[in-house]
């Protein structure tokens, strides 16, 4: 769990907080299915530790998105808050 002062978070929890998936279960399924890369390496474990600065590639919803983790977040907030958790890379 990422509390104030924590420097890491589970990958599935972050994907949910960043609003890339509607539920943590959907995020975990995408990770287990091989649709997520962390720092260029395939990841199949939802409990993978994620830290600010990590690079994530997400293949979901018919598109591929590359992003850099900027913050871990304290909750799943509105889209404007979620957008502050990452920086989109590429076109």
ROVEX-412953 format. One record per atom (N, C-alpha, C): residue number from 1; x negated, y negated, z negated. Coordinates in nm, 3 decimals, padded with zeros to 5 digits. Layout:
N
<pt num="NUM" u="X" v="Y" w="Z"/>
...
end
This chain:
91
<pt num="1" u="-00.084" v="00.118" w="00.000"/>
<pt num="1" u="00.000" v="00.000" w="00.000"/>
<pt num="1" u="-00.088" v="-00.124" w="00.000"/>
<pt num="2" u="-00.054" v="-00.222" w="00.080"/>
<pt num="2" u="-00.134" v="-00.344" w="00.088"/>
<pt num="2" u="-00.075" v="-00.451" w="-00.001"/>
<pt num="3" u="-00.135" v="-00.470" w="-00.115"/>
<pt num="3" u="-00.094" v="-00.575" w="-00.206"/>
<pt num="3" u="-00.188" v="-00.694" w="-00.188"/>
<pt num="4" u="-00.156" v="-00.804" w="-00.255"/>
<pt num="4" u="-00.245" v="-00.918" w="-00.250"/>
<pt num="4" u="-00.382" v="-00.874" w="-00.302"/>
<pt num="5" u="-00.485" v="-00.903" w="-00.225"/>
<pt num="5" u="-00.619" v="-00.864" w="-00.265"/>
<pt num="5" u="-00.663" v="-00.732" w="-00.204"/>
<pt num="6" u="-00.573" v="-00.655" w="-00.149"/>
<pt num="6" u="-00.610" v="-00.529" w="-00.085"/>
<pt num="6" u="-00.667" v="-00.561" w="00.053"/>
<pt num="7" u="-00.768" v="-00.483" w="00.094"/>
<pt num="7" u="-00.830" v="-00.512" w="00.223"/>
<pt num="7" u="-00.803" v="-00.406" w="00.328"/>
<pt num="8" u="-00.709" v="-00.316" w="00.301"/>
<pt num="8" u="-00.673" v="-00.215" w="00.400"/>
<pt num="8" u="-00.526" v="-00.177" w="00.384"/>
<pt num="9" u="-00.474" v="-00.110" w="00.489"/>
<pt num="9" u="-00.334" v="-00.069" w="00.490"/>
<pt num="9" u="-00.323" v="00.053" w="00.582"/>
<pt num="10" u="-00.222" v="00.134" w="00.559"/>
<pt num="10" u="-00.196" v="00.248" w="00.648"/>
<pt num="10" u="-00.156" v="00.194" w="00.785"/>
<pt num="11" u="-00.201" v="00.262" w="00.889"/>
<pt num="11" u="-00.171" v="00.221" w="01.026"/>
<pt num="11" u="-00.021" v="00.216" w="01.053"/>
<pt num="12" u="00.054" v="00.318" w="01.012"/>
<pt num="12" u="00.198" v="00.318" w="01.039"/>
<pt num="12" u="00.269" v="00.203" w="00.968"/>
<pt num="13" u="00.225" v="00.170" w="00.848"/>
<pt num="13" u="00.285" v="00.059" w="00.773"/>
<pt num="13" u="00.257" v="-00.073" w="00.844"/>
<pt num="14" u="00.134" v="-00.092" w="00.893"/>
<pt num="14" u="00.101" v="-00.217" w="00.961"/>
<pt num="14" u="00.180" v="-00.232" w="01.091"/>
<pt num="15" u="00.190" v="-00.124" w="01.168"/>
<pt num="15" u="00.266" v="-00.130" w="01.294"/>
<pt num="15" u="00.411" v="-00.169" w="01.268"/>
<pt num="16" u="00.467" v="-00.121" w="01.158"/>
<pt num="16" u="00.604" v="-00.156" w="01.121"/>
<pt num="16" u="00.612" v="-00.302" w="01.079"/>
<pt num="17" u="00.520" v="-00.348" w="00.995"/>
<pt num="17" u="00.520" v="-00.487" w="00.949"/>
<pt num="17" u="00.497" v="-00.584" w="01.064"/>
<pt num="18" u="00.417" v="-00.544" w="01.162"/>
<pt num="18" u="00.390" v="-00.629" w="01.278"/>
<pt num="18" u="00.505" v="-00.625" w="01.379"/>
<pt num="19" u="00.609" v="-00.550" w="01.347"/>
<pt num="19" u="00.730" v="-00.539" w="01.427"/>
<pt num="19" u="00.705" v="-00.479" w="01.566"/>
<pt num="20" u="00.605" v="-00.390" w="01.575"/>
<pt num="20" u="00.581" v="-00.320" w="01.699"/>
<pt num="20" u="00.670" v="-00.197" w="01.710"/>
<pt num="21" u="00.719" v="-00.150" w="01.595"/>
<pt num="21" u="00.814" v="-00.038" w="01.590"/>
<pt num="21" u="00.922" v="-00.072" w="01.489"/>
<pt num="22" u="01.043" v="-00.028" w="01.517"/>
<pt num="22" u="01.157" v="-00.060" w="01.432"/>
<pt num="22" u="01.149" v="00.006" w="01.294"/>
<pt num="23" u="01.093" v="00.127" w="01.289"/>
<pt num="23" u="01.080" v="00.198" w="01.161"/>
<pt num="23" u="00.939" v="00.256" w="01.148"/>
<pt num="24" u="00.901" v="00.287" w="01.025"/>
<pt num="24" u="00.772" v="00.352" w="01.003"/>
<pt num="24" u="00.770" v="00.491" w="01.063"/>
<pt num="25" u="00.884" v="00.557" w="01.065"/>
<pt num="25" u="00.893" v="00.691" w="01.123"/>
<pt num="25" u="00.863" v="00.685" w="01.273"/>
<pt num="26" u="00.918" v="00.586" w="01.343"/>
<pt num="26" u="00.889" v="00.571" w="01.486"/>
<pt num="26" u="00.741" v="00.539" w="01.508"/>
<pt num="27" u="00.685" v="00.457" w="01.421"/>
<pt num="27" u="00.542" v="00.426" w="01.430"/>
<pt num="27" u="00.459" v="00.552" w="01.409"/>
<pt num="28" u="00.493" v="00.630" w="01.308"/>
<pt num="28" u="00.420" v="00.754" w="01.279"/>
<pt num="28" u="00.431" v="00.852" w="01.395"/>
<pt num="29" u="00.549" v="00.860" w="01.456"/>
<pt num="29" u="00.568" v="00.949" w="01.572"/>
<pt num="29" u="00.480" v="00.906" w="01.690"/>
<pt num="30" u="00.472" v="00.774" w="01.714"/>
<pt num="30" u="00.389" v="00.723" w="01.823"/>
<pt num="30" u="00.241" v="00.753" w="01.797"/>
<pt num="31" u="00.200" v="00.739" w="01.672"/>
<pt num="31" u="00.061" v="00.768" w="01.635"/>
<pt num="31" u="00.033" v="00.917" w="01.656"/>
<pt num="32" u="00.119" v="01.001" w="01.604"/>
<pt num="32" u="00.101" v="01.147" w="01.616"/>
<pt num="32" u="00.104" v="01.191" w="01.761"/>
<pt num="33" u="00.180" v="01.120" w="01.844"/>
<pt num="33" u="00.190" v="01.154" w="01.986"/>
<pt num="33" u="00.073" v="01.105" w="02.070"/>
<pt num="34" u="-00.020" v="01.034" w="02.009"/>
<pt num="34" u="-00.139" v="00.989" w="02.080"/>
<pt num="34" u="-00.125" v="00.856" w="02.150"/>
<pt num="35" u="-00.025" v="00.777" w="02.116"/>
<pt num="35" u="-00.003" v="00.650" w="02.184"/>
<pt num="35" u="-00.077" v="00.532" w="02.123"/>
<pt num="36" u="-00.162" v="00.556" w="02.023"/>
<pt num="36" u="-00.230" v="00.448" w="01.954"/>
<pt num="36" u="-00.381" v="00.476" w="01.950"/>
<pt num="37" u="-00.459" v="00.371" w="01.979"/>
<pt num="37" u="-00.606" v="00.380" w="01.964"/>
<pt num="37" u="-00.648" v="00.272" w="01.865"/>
<pt num="38" u="-00.744" v="00.307" w="01.780"/>
<pt num="38" u="-00.800" v="00.212" w="01.685"/>
<pt num="38" u="-00.948" v="00.201" w="01.714"/>
<pt num="39" u="-00.993" v="00.080" w="01.742"/>
<pt num="39" u="-01.133" v="00.054" w="01.776"/>
<pt num="39" u="-01.180" v="00.145" w="01.890"/>
<pt num="40" u="-01.092" v="00.168" w="01.987"/>
<pt num="40" u="-01.126" v="00.246" w="02.105"/>
<pt num="40" u="-01.116" v="00.397" w="02.088"/>
<pt num="41" u="-01.090" v="00.444" w="01.967"/>
<pt num="41" u="-01.084" v="00.587" w="01.941"/>
<pt num="41" u="-00.938" v="00.631" w="01.927"/>
<pt num="42" u="-00.900" v="00.743" w="01.990"/>
<pt num="42" u="-00.764" v="00.794" w="01.972"/>
<pt num="42" u="-00.738" v="00.822" w="01.824"/>
<pt num="43" u="-00.618" v="00.793" w="01.781"/>
<pt num="43" u="-00.581" v="00.814" w="01.641"/>
<pt num="43" u="-00.450" v="00.892" w="01.636"/>
<pt num="44" u="-00.447" v="00.999" w="01.560"/>
<pt num="44" u="-00.325" v="01.080" w="01.547"/>
<pt num="44" u="-00.279" v="01.093" w="01.403"/>
<pt num="45" u="-00.337" v="01.012" w="01.314"/>
<pt num="45" u="-00.301" v="01.019" w="01.172"/>
<pt num="45" u="-00.236" v="00.888" w="01.127"/>
<pt num="46" u="-00.108" v="00.891" w="01.091"/>
<pt num="46" u="-00.040" v="00.769" w="01.046"/>
<pt num="46" u="-00.105" v="00.705" w="00.924"/>
<pt num="47" u="-00.176" v="00.783" w="00.844"/>
<pt num="47" u="-00.238" v="00.729" w="00.722"/>
<pt num="47" u="-00.375" v="00.668" w="00.750"/>
<pt num="48" u="-00.415" v="00.657" w="00.875"/>
<pt num="48" u="-00.545" v="00.598" w="00.910"/>
<pt num="48" u="-00.554" v="00.459" w="00.849"/>
<pt num="49" u="-00.667" v="00.428" w="00.789"/>
<pt num="49" u="-00.687" v="00.298" w="00.725"/>
<pt num="49" u="-00.714" v="00.191" w="00.830"/>
<pt num="50" u="-00.649" v="00.079" w="00.814"/>
<pt num="50" u="-00.662" v="-00.033" w="00.906"/>
<pt num="50" u="-00.708" v="-00.154" w="00.827"/>
<pt num="51" u="-00.800" v="-00.232" w="00.885"/>
<pt num="51" u="-00.852" v="-00.352" w="00.819"/>
<pt num="51" u="-00.848" v="-00.470" w="00.915"/>
<pt num="52" u="-00.848" v="-00.592" w="00.863"/>
<pt num="52" u="-00.856" v="-00.708" w="00.952"/>
<pt num="52" u="-00.981" v="-00.699" w="01.039"/>
<pt num="53" u="-00.966" v="-00.734" w="01.165"/>
<pt num="53" u="-01.076" v="-00.727" w="01.261"/>
<pt num="53" u="-01.071" v="-00.603" w="01.348"/>
<pt num="54" u="-00.995" v="-00.501" w="01.306"/>
<pt num="54" u="-00.983" v="-00.379" w="01.387"/>
<pt num="54" u="-00.911" v="-00.411" w="01.517"/>
<pt num="55" u="-00.949" v="-00.338" w="01.623"/>
<pt num="55" u="-00.884" v="-00.352" w="01.753"/>
<pt num="55" u="-00.787" v="-00.236" w="01.770"/>
<pt num="56" u="-00.666" v="-00.268" w="01.814"/>
<pt num="56" u="-00.562" v="-00.166" w="01.830"/>
<pt num="56" u="-00.510" v="-00.171" w="01.973"/>
<pt num="57" u="-00.491" v="-00.054" w="02.032"/>
<pt num="57" u="-00.426" v="-00.043" w="02.162"/>
<pt num="57" u="-00.300" v="00.040" w="02.141"/>
<pt num="58" u="-00.187" v="-00.018" w="02.177"/>
<pt num="58" u="-00.058" v="00.047" w="02.156"/>
<pt num="58" u="00.008" v="00.071" w="02.292"/>
<pt num="59" u="00.040" v="00.196" w="02.319"/>
<pt num="59" u="00.113" v="00.233" w="02.439"/>
<pt num="59" u="00.253" v="00.274" w="02.396"/>
<pt num="60" u="00.348" v="00.183" w="02.416"/>
<pt num="60" u="00.485" v="00.210" w="02.373"/>
<pt num="60" u="00.580" v="00.117" w="02.448"/>
<pt num="61" u="00.703" v="00.159" w="02.456"/>
<pt num="61" u="00.810" v="00.078" w="02.516"/>
<pt num="61" u="00.778" v="00.040" w="02.661"/>
<pt num="62" u="00.708" v="00.129" w="02.733"/>
<pt num="62" u="00.681" v="00.107" w="02.873"/>
<pt num="62" u="00.568" v="00.010" w="02.902"/>
<pt num="63" u="00.489" v="-00.025" w="02.803"/>
<pt num="63" u="00.377" v="-00.115" w="02.826"/>
<pt num="63" u="00.261" v="-00.083" w="02.733"/>
<pt num="64" u="00.145" v="-00.135" w="02.767"/>
<pt num="64" u="00.025" v="-00.116" w="02.686"/>
<pt num="64" u="-00.017" v="-00.253" w="02.635"/>
<pt num="65" u="-00.038" v="-00.262" w="02.504"/>
<pt num="65" u="-00.078" v="-00.388" w="02.442"/>
<pt num="65" u="-00.207" v="-00.367" w="02.365"/>
<pt num="66" u="-00.301" v="-00.460" w="02.382"/>
<pt num="66" u="-00.425" v="-00.459" w="02.306"/>
<pt num="66" u="-00.421" v="-00.579" w="02.211"/>
<pt num="67" u="-00.461" v="-00.556" w="02.086"/>
<pt num="67" u="-00.456" v="-00.664" w="01.988"/>
<pt num="67" u="-00.562" v="-00.646" w="01.882"/>
<pt num="68" u="-00.597" v="-00.758" w="01.819"/>
<pt num="68" u="-00.690" v="-00.759" w="01.707"/>
<pt num="68" u="-00.610" v="-00.787" w="01.581"/>
<pt num="69" u="-00.633" v="-00.709" w="01.477"/>
<pt num="69" u="-00.564" v="-00.728" w="01.348"/>
<pt num="69" u="-00.623" v="-00.851" w="01.281"/>
<pt num="70" u="-00.538" v="-00.949" w="01.250"/>
<pt num="70" u="-00.582" v="-01.070" w="01.182"/>
<pt num="70" u="-00.550" v="-01.065" w="01.033"/>
<pt num="71" u="-00.436" v="-01.005" w="00.999"/>
<pt num="71" u="-00.393" v="-00.998" w="00.859"/>
<pt num="71" u="-00.314" v="-00.869" w="00.839"/>
<pt num="72" u="-00.299" v="-00.829" w="00.713"/>
<pt num="72" u="-00.229" v="-00.705" w="00.682"/>
<pt num="72" u="-00.081" v="-00.727" w="00.654"/>
<pt num="73" u="-00.045" v="-00.842" w="00.604"/>
<pt num="73" u="00.095" v="-00.872" w="00.575"/>
<pt num="73" u="00.138" v="-00.815" w="00.442"/>
<pt num="74" u="00.236" v="-00.879" w="00.383"/>
<pt num="74" u="00.290" v="-00.835" w="00.254"/>
<pt num="74" u="00.424" v="-00.766" w="00.268"/>
<pt num="75" u="00.489" v="-00.787" w="00.384"/>
<pt num="75" u="00.623" v="-00.732" w="00.404"/>
<pt num="75" u="00.654" v="-00.732" w="00.553"/>
<pt num="76" u="00.765" v="-00.672" w="00.589"/>
<pt num="76" u="00.815" v="-00.680" w="00.726"/>
<pt num="76" u="00.906" v="-00.801" w="00.730"/>
<pt num="77" u="00.853" v="-00.910" w="00.779"/>
<pt num="77" u="00.928" v="-01.035" w="00.783"/>
<pt num="77" u="00.983" v="-01.062" w="00.922"/>
<pt num="78" u="01.025" v="-01.186" w="00.945"/>
<pt num="78" u="01.077" v="-01.223" w="01.077"/>
<pt num="78" u="00.967" v="-01.218" w="01.183"/>
<pt num="79" u="01.006" v="-01.219" w="01.309"/>
<pt num="79" u="00.911" v="-01.207" w="01.419"/>
<pt num="79" u="00.804" v="-01.315" w="01.415"/>
<pt num="80" u="00.839" v="-01.436" w="01.375"/>
<pt num="80" u="00.740" v="-01.543" w="01.368"/>
<pt num="80" u="00.632" v="-01.512" w="01.265"/>
<pt num="81" u="00.670" v="-01.451" w="01.156"/>
<pt num="81" u="00.573" v="-01.411" w="01.053"/>
<pt num="81" u="00.489" v="-01.293" w="01.102"/>
<pt num="82" u="00.554" v="-01.197" w="01.167"/>
<pt num="82" u="00.484" v="-01.079" w="01.217"/>
<pt num="82" u="00.380" v="-01.117" w="01.322"/>
<pt num="83" u="00.407" v="-01.218" w="01.403"/>
<pt num="83" u="00.315" v="-01.260" w="01.508"/>
<pt num="83" u="00.184" v="-01.314" w="01.452"/>
<pt num="84" u="00.182" v="-01.354" w="01.325"/>
<pt num="84" u="00.059" v="-01.404" w="01.264"/>
<pt num="84" u="-00.032" v="-01.290" w="01.219"/>
<pt num="85" u="00.013" v="-01.167" w="01.227"/>
<pt num="85" u="-00.066" v="-01.052" w="01.181"/>
<pt num="85" u="-00.166" v="-01.005" w="01.286"/>
<pt num="86" u="-00.150" v="-01.048" w="01.412"/>
<pt num="86" u="-00.237" v="-01.001" w="01.519"/>
<pt num="86" u="-00.258" v="-01.106" w="01.626"/>
<pt num="87" u="-00.361" v="-01.083" w="01.706"/>
<pt num="87" u="-00.391" v="-01.168" w="01.821"/>
<pt num="87" u="-00.387" v="-01.077" w="01.944"/>
<pt num="88" u="-00.305" v="-01.114" w="02.041"/>
<pt num="88" u="-00.296" v="-01.038" w="02.166"/>
<pt num="88" u="-00.425" v="-01.056" w="02.245"/>
<pt num="89" u="-00.477" v="-00.949" w="02.300"/>
<pt num="89" u="-00.597" v="-00.953" w="02.383"/>
<pt num="89" u="-00.558" v="-00.920" w="02.527"/>
<pt num="90" u="-00.630" v="-00.972" w="02.621"/>
<pt num="90" u="-00.601" v="-00.942" w="02.761"/>
<pt num="90" u="-00.501" v="-01.039" w="02.820"/>
<pt num="91" u="-00.455" v="-01.011" w="02.943"/>
<pt num="91" u="-00.366" v="-01.103" w="03.014"/>
<pt num="91" u="-00.230" v="-01.118" w="02.951"/>
end
